[in-house]
Amino acid sequence: MSNIISDYRNWKQQGEDLRVQARRAMESRFKELLTEAMRIAEEFRADFGAALKPPPGVTSFRYKASAKPKPAKTQRPGAPPKEAGAQPRGAAIANPKVAALQKRLAAAQKKLQQAKAGGTPTKSIEDKIYEFEDAIRLSVQEA
């Protein structure tokens, strides 16, 4: 009888050891896959300027963007060359609120152009642009 019990205990111990090894291997693989997914998301964002969205079954996938500087974008053909002494457009703005509003305004203006090209109604987009311009005007006056 004691032989069966000792065999059972040995079997149970081997199973526990195997369980611990499997757990470590799964955790390691999980971290490898998440790291690879993060690299792909960073590369996608850098190349295409948009964030990848996870599949519907994934409720959250968050990562901290790398501290690496973004590669400088080349100037569009046909755009006027920058003057040597000229400041960049956002350099004079010290208020981060105004900078954020200007970004949103630029995005809305781009969206307006796309809507006009597509022949869709533009009233709501034009209203948003007006709101952004007004908010920028008020923010600049407060400063």
N, C-alpha and C positions, 0 to 999 in steps of 0.2 A: 504494500500500500504506500509506503513512504517513497518507493521508487517512482510511482506514478505522480505523486505530489511534487517530487524534485524535478521530474521531467517537465511537468506543467510549469513550474517556476522558471526553469531554464528557457522553455519555449516563450513564456511571457516576457522574460528579460530580452531575448533576441528580438521579439516583436517590438518592444519599446525602443531598443537601439536602432532598429530599422526605421521606426517612426520618426525618431529624432533626426536621422540622416536624411530622410525624405523631406522633412520640414525645412531643414537647412538648404537643401538643394532647391526646393520650390521657392523659398524666400530669395535666394540668390538669383534664380532665373527671373523672378518677378522684378527685382531691382534692375537687372540687365535690360529687360524689355522696356521698363519705364524710362530708363536712361536713353535707350535708343529712340523711343517715341519722342522724348524731349528734344533730342538732337534733330530729328526729322521736323518737328514743329518749329524749332528755331530756324532751320534752313529754309523751310517753307515761308515763314514770316519774312526772313531776310530777302528771299528771291521774289516773292509775289506780293509782299506788303499786307498780307491778311493772316489771321490766325486760323489754324485748322480746328474744326469742330469735332468733338468725339462722337462716336456712333450713339444712337439713341439709348442703348442699354447702359451706357456709362454716364453716371450722374455728375461726376466731377473728376477733372484732371487738371490740376494746377501745378505750375512750376514757376520758379523765379527766372525771369529772363536773364541771360548772361550779361555780365558787366562789360563784355567786349564792345567796342565802338562799332556802330554800323558802318559798312563800307560807303564811301562817298558816292553819291549818285552822279552820273555824268550829266552834263548839260544837254538838254533836248536840242536836236537840230532845228534851226530856225528861231531859237530863243535869242534875244539880244545878249551880247557878251557883257559880263559883269565888269564894272569899272574897278580899277585897282584900289581907289580910296573909298569906295562906297561901302556902307555897312550893310550886313544882311537885313532882310526885312524885319525879322523878329529881334534884332539886337537892341533896338531902342526900347523895347518893352521890358520893363522890370517886373511888372505885375503878372504872376502866373495865371491869375484868373482871366486877364485879358488875352493872354497867349492861348489859353484853352478855348476861349470864345472864338478867337480868330481861326483856330483849327476847325472848330465846328462850323463856322461860317464858310470856310473854304470847301469843306465837305458838302455842305448844303448847296453851294453854288455849283459844284460839280454835278450833284444830283439833279439840279434844275436844268443844266445843260443836257443831261442824258434824257430827262423827261421831255424836254422840248424836241429833242431829236427823235424820240420814240412816239411823239404825238399824244402823250398822256396828259391829264390835267395837272396844272402846275400851281394852282392857287395855294394849296397848303404848304408847298415848299417855299413859295414866295413869302408867305406869312412868317415862316420860320426864319428866313433870311432877314426879314425886317426886324424880328425879335432879337436876333443875334446882333445885328447892327446897332439896335437901340441899346442893348445891354453893354456893348463895347463902348458906345458913346458915354453912357452913364458911368461906367467904370473908370474911364479916362478922366471924366470931369471930377470924380471923387478923389482921384489921386493927386 
